[in-house]
Amino acid sequence: MKTTFWDSIVDFFKSISHKKPSGEPVNQNWEKNVTNQPKDPLTISNPITEETNKTNKTNAVAEIAIEPDPIDKPQEIELTPTVPDGQETLPPELIELQNKYPWRSLKAKLPFAPKVLPEPFYFIGKDKQPVAANRSEMSFVKELLTKTAEAGLPNKFAFTMSSSNEIVVKYRYKLLGRAYLHGRKHQMIFKVNGNTLVAENLSLAECKKLLLIWIGQIKEAAKAKEKAA
């Protein structure tokens, strides 16, 4: 039987379809071809390193924050005793007289009525001419006369004005002292047992407090006169 061309083609395809398997695995060389690929594609190393660095930085900041600040260390404070207003300018003799003549010992049980001063009030100047008192001088004289009346003493004062604008204060013709009440800081002069004591840089309120020394001297002299009689 003569073989035709078409019979040859059919025999060729039949031989291919009946070829037995070789028994070799298809993926035999897979691992050799993929050696450069990571074995665990889910493993990520860089984020862990960054997280560790952040933690270390946070700990470093925390350590710096809790270090003690040298400025907050307790400092030693030296305490100095305070001096009452005005006493830093007073001679010790005047401070002693202030303690000797407190108001509670000068105030009388039966006070006199205080004298009402005319306004304006005038002093007698050195040339025998009247000199008008300023506001501080007027307040000073009113305080002196009021405290003297409350101490139960009669008004026997004489006020004159010196050429240097000092009020010269006498009681029963005896000199008690002087007061300069011009400007912001004032001055008072006291006559004590023949000595002259000066208090400087005083406010008007401080001058009024020192008036108790004059009132104490007047009252002490009055008691001594009563005992002598």
Buried (B, 14 or more C-beta within 10 A) or exposed (E): EEEEEEEEEEEEEEEEEEEEEEEEEEEEEEEEEEEEEEEEEEEEEEEEEEEEEEEEEEEEEEEEEEEEEEEEEEEEEEEEEEEEEBEEBBBEBBBEBBEEBEEEEBEEEEBBEBBEEEEEBEBBBEEEEEBEBBEBBBBBBBBBBBBBBBBBBEEEBBBBBBEEBBBBBBBEEEEBBBBBBEEEBBBBBBBBEEEEBBBEEBBBEBBBBBBBBBBBBBBEEBEEEEEEE
